Amino acid sequence: MEIAKAKITSKRQITIPKVVSKELDLDEGDEIVFLVERKNVSLIKNPKDLMKAMDNFSEGKSFPDISHELQKSRREWK
């Protein structure tokens, strides 16, 4: 699991960290999707089939399970 930080500018913009951009294979002009649930956000490259991508993203785990893993990682990171 990679962890990266970014700051929000006064125009509410962020620069996607290089490690994230590389992992998602992002190029100029690509669209990204923010998956938001209960104040947790996941970022994925805009797929042609969003539902299929969400299945692949979760690897069979429910969102609460994924959220729990993210929260645990955040606590360890601090």
Backbone bond lengths (Angstrom), bond angles and torsions (degrees), N, CA, C in turn:
res aa  C-N    CA-C-N  psi(-1)  N-CA   C-N-CA  omega(-1)  CA-C   N-CA-C  phi
1 M - - - 1.457 - - 1.527 108.09 -
2 E 1.297 115.81 130.38 1.462 122.04 175.64 1.524 109.23 -97.79
3 I 1.317 116.77 143.50 1.461 122.21 174.59 1.511 107.48 -125.49
4 A 1.324 116.38 131.68 1.459 121.43 179.61 1.522 108.76 -140.23
5 K 1.315 116.15 154.90 1.462 121.35 179.92 1.524 109.54 -119.61
6 A 1.333 114.65 154.88 1.461 121.11 174.55 1.522 107.56 -148.40
7 K 1.323 116.87 150.02 1.463 121.83 177.04 1.517 109.30 -100.35
8 I 1.319 115.20 147.91 1.459 121.63 176.10 1.528 107.73 -90.93
9 T 1.330 116.63 130.44 1.461 120.75 178.76 1.523 109.92 -80.86
10 S 1.323 115.81 175.03 1.469 120.38 178.63 1.529 111.46 -62.87
11 K 1.329 116.68 -21.14 1.469 120.96 177.38 1.531 111.61 -94.66
12 R 1.344 116.60 14.15 1.461 124.40 178.56 1.533 112.41 62.46
13 Q 1.315 115.76 33.29 1.459 121.29 178.09 1.524 109.26 -104.81
14 I 1.338 115.53 154.86 1.459 120.73 173.33 1.519 108.56 -131.37
15 T 1.307 115.84 156.13 1.455 121.70 169.55 1.516 106.19 -100.09
16 I 1.309 116.17 125.99 1.461 119.92 -179.69 1.523 107.88 -71.65
17 P 1.330 117.12 122.87 1.464 119.64 -179.63 1.528 111.71 -56.78
18 K 1.327 115.08 147.94 1.460 121.45 -176.33 1.529 112.22 -56.09
19 V 1.344 117.05 -41.36 1.465 120.36 -178.78 1.529 110.64 -62.11
20 V 1.331 117.86 -36.48 1.469 122.05 179.10 1.526 109.86 -72.27
21 S 1.325 115.29 -45.96 1.461 120.27 179.60 1.528 111.27 -58.65
22 K 1.314 115.33 -42.13 1.468 120.04 -179.99 1.529 110.78 -67.61
23 E 1.324 116.90 -44.36 1.468 121.47 -178.89 1.528 111.63 -61.96
24 L 1.355 116.38 -38.65 1.463 120.72 -179.59 1.527 112.91 -88.24
25 D 1.333 116.27 -1.77 1.466 121.80 -178.22 1.533 110.42 54.25
26 L 1.345 115.42 50.85 1.464 120.98 -178.50 1.520 110.94 -86.10
27 D 1.310 114.69 139.96 1.461 122.16 175.56 1.521 108.61 -126.20
28 E 1.321 116.36 161.83 1.453 120.83 177.47 1.526 109.88 -54.21
29 G 1.324 115.64 132.24 1.456 120.96 179.10 1.529 114.22 93.41
30 D 1.336 117.35 -13.88 1.462 119.77 177.05 1.520 110.04 -65.32
31 E 1.319 115.66 149.33 1.454 120.90 174.10 1.512 108.86 -100.38
32 I 1.331 115.37 148.10 1.452 120.90 176.76 1.518 108.95 -123.25
33 V 1.316 115.26 157.60 1.462 121.61 -179.57 1.530 107.66 -119.30
34 F 1.329 115.95 133.40 1.455 121.60 173.83 1.524 107.57 -99.65
35 L 1.315 116.78 118.83 1.466 121.67 175.97 1.525 106.51 -96.56
36 V 1.333 116.81 114.91 1.458 121.73 -174.52 1.522 109.87 -117.17
37 E 1.331 115.67 127.29 1.460 120.68 175.07 1.520 108.18 -151.77
38 R 1.329 115.03 124.11 1.469 121.79 177.49 1.521 112.70 51.24
39 K 1.296 117.27 49.99 1.472 124.28 177.17 1.525 113.46 65.36
40 N 1.316 117.34 16.51 1.464 122.02 173.26 1.514 107.84 -112.21
41 V 1.318 115.82 140.58 1.459 120.65 -176.41 1.527 109.57 -127.95
42 S 1.314 115.37 134.88 1.460 122.22 172.01 1.516 107.23 -120.24
43 L 1.302 116.07 147.86 1.456 122.03 -177.21 1.518 108.64 -119.11
44 I 1.340 116.69 127.07 1.458 120.20 176.28 1.524 109.04 -132.92
45 K 1.317 114.98 153.12 1.461 120.21 173.65 1.519 107.39 -66.21
46 N 1.324 117.68 135.85 1.464 121.56 -175.70 1.530 109.88 -60.64
47 P 1.319 115.85 109.22 1.462 119.59 -179.72 1.526 111.50 -86.15
48 K 1.320 115.38 163.18 1.461 119.57 175.80 1.522 110.06 -72.22
49 D 1.319 116.88 -31.84 1.465 121.81 179.78 1.533 107.80 -122.73
50 L 1.323 117.03 94.40 1.456 122.50 -174.85 1.523 112.33 -60.35
51 M 1.317 118.33 -42.45 1.463 120.36 -178.44 1.536 111.25 -63.45
52 K 1.318 117.56 -39.96 1.464 120.65 178.23 1.521 109.85 -65.28
53 A 1.318 116.25 -40.62 1.461 120.19 179.20 1.517 111.26 -63.90
54 M 1.324 117.22 -38.86 1.462 120.10 179.28 1.528 110.43 -65.17
55 D 1.327 117.71 -37.41 1.459 120.87 175.97 1.527 110.36 -63.09
56 N 1.329 116.63 -44.53 1.458 120.88 179.11 1.520 111.00 -65.62
57 F 1.326 116.11 -38.18 1.463 121.23 -178.56 1.521 110.97 -62.43
58 S 1.309 116.62 -43.18 1.460 120.11 -173.80 1.521 113.27 -81.32
59 E 1.324 118.37 -16.27 1.459 123.34 -179.26 1.531 111.32 48.86
60 G 1.338 115.92 40.01 1.452 120.21 177.42 1.515 114.43 84.20
61 K 1.339 117.49 0.60 1.462 120.76 -179.82 1.513 109.59 -93.75
62 S 1.319 116.05 149.28 1.462 119.80 175.22 1.524 108.79 -77.29
63 F 1.340 116.11 159.32 1.455 118.92 179.32 1.526 111.94 -59.17
64 P 1.366 119.50 -41.21 1.471 118.51 177.67 1.536 112.47 -58.39
65 D 1.332 117.63 -36.30 1.467 120.18 177.85 1.525 110.58 -65.87
66 I 1.325 115.88 -44.45 1.462 120.28 178.79 1.522 109.76 -64.03
67 S 1.322 116.48 -43.97 1.462 121.44 179.56 1.529 110.70 -59.75
68 H 1.326 116.45 -42.48 1.467 120.75 178.88 1.531 110.37 -61.04
69 E 1.324 117.30 -43.75 1.463 121.17 179.26 1.526 110.66 -62.67
70 L 1.328 117.27 -41.54 1.461 120.63 178.63 1.525 111.39 -64.54
71 Q 1.317 117.04 -43.87 1.462 120.63 179.29 1.524 110.94 -62.94
72 K 1.320 117.20 -40.29 1.460 120.98 177.45 1.525 110.51 -61.89
73 S 1.324 116.90 -43.93 1.463 121.18 178.78 1.524 111.00 -63.12
74 R 1.334 116.95 -40.45 1.462 120.47 179.35 1.531 111.13 -63.29
75 R 1.337 117.12 -41.41 1.464 120.11 179.56 1.529 110.25 -64.25
76 E 1.326 117.25 -40.23 1.461 120.98 179.21 1.524 111.46 -68.15
77 W 1.318 116.76 -29.62 1.453 122.42 -176.71 1.534 111.06 -72.66
78 K 1.343 117.31 -32.96 1.475 121.51 -177.06 1.485 112.47 -68.83
